Amino acid sequence: MNQRCDYPHFQPITTRWHDNDAYGHVNNVTYYSFFDTAVNTYLIQVGGLDIHDGEVVGFVVSSACDYFASIAFPDLIEIGLRVGKLGNSSVQYELAVFKVGESEACAAGRFVHVFVDRASNQPVPIPAGLRGALERLVV
């Protein structure tokens, strides 16, 4: 399950000293930050998302994560990214955390973005540039 070969895109992430908790591993809530960073980096770099002035923004409406093995600073990790479902105004991302060089995920998560009009906060169709970028990740 959750093998590196199952993901078409990877975002390198550098763990930080303060990611570790009192138990000596990356705290569970930090994984959501890794996921958010991987998705938004892809949307900005590949999909052309303008987070500062764009008319459309993505809101996270659902998220979850399952943990299989711990990571800790100073581990080098990569977040695998794919799209499990692409709707009219929403997308479900499927993500996995891999230590660099390892084929099995340490954690796997998912979250849903709903794209909305920045001014009204009402759902809108995913713009063509973003949709094209997301279609590349559909499995």
N, C-alpha and C positions, 0 to 999 in steps of 0.2 A: 504494500500500500504506500502511497506518498513517496514515490521514488523521484529522483532528480529528473529522469527522462520523461516524466509526466508533465513537465512545465516548460513552456516555450520561451519564457523570459526570466531573467534573474537580475536582481538589484543587490549589489554589494552593500553591506551595512557594517560599520565599525562599532563594536560594543564599546561602552564607556565604563569607567570605574563606577560611577554612580548608578549604573544599571543593576549591579549586584545588590542583593538584599542581605539581611542578617544571616541567611542560611548559606551565603557564598555562591549563589547562582542568580542569573537574571530573573528579576521578579516577573510574575505572570502578566501584570498589566503592561509591562514594557513591550511585550510582543505586539500589542495593538498599535503601538507607536511605530514599530518596525513595519507592520502591514500598511499603515497609513502613509508612511514615507515611501515605500515601494510603489504603491498605487499612484500617489500623486506625482512622484518623479516621472513615472511612465506617462501619465496623462499630460503633464507639462511638456516633457521632452519629445514625445512621439505624437500625442494628440493635439498639441497646441493649446491646451487649457490655459487661460489667462486668469490666474487666481486673484489678481489685484483689480483688474478693470473689466473682466469679461462679463457678459450679460447672463451667462449660465454658470452655475456652481453645483458641485455634487455634495449632497448631505448623506452621511452615514445614518441608515435607519435600522440596521440590524448587524450584529457581529457575534462571533463565537470563536473559540480556539480550543484545541485538544493538544495535550502535551505528552510527549513520548520519552524524551531524554533532555537533561538539563544542558544549558549553555551558561558560560560565565565569562566576564571580562578576564583576559583580553582575546577571547575567541573571535576569529574572523568568520562572518556568516554571510550567506546570500539568501535573499527571499525569492523563492520561486513564485511566479505569478501566472495565472491563467484565468479565463472567463468561463464560468460554468453555465451562466444563463444571461442572455442579452435581450432585454425587452425594449419597449418604445422609449421609456423615460428612465429605466432602471437597469442596473447591471449587478450580477452577483459575481464577485471575485472569489477565487479559491487560491489560497496562499500557503506556502510551506517554508519553514526555517531549516536551512541546511548549514552545517559547518562546512567551510571550504574544503573541497576534496572528498566529502562524504556523499554517498548516494542515497542514504535513508534520512528522511526528515526527522528533526528533533521536535517539531510541532507542526500542526496544520490548522489553518483557520479559514474563515470565510467572512466576508461582509458585503453588504448591499449598499450601493450608492443610488439615490434618486436624484436625477438632475432637475434643478429648478431654476426658474427665472430669479435672478438676484434681487430685483426690486419687489416682486410680489410673493416670493417663496412658494410659487405654484409649480407643479411638475410641468416640464416641457419635453418634447422629443429630444433625444440625444443629438447634438449637432453633428453634421456630416464628418468633420475632421476627427472628432472624438470617436464616433461610431466606427470609422475606418480603422483607427488604432485598436479599438476593442475587438473588432472582428478578427484581427490577427492573432488574438489570444484565445479564441473560442476553441474548446476541446470537445 
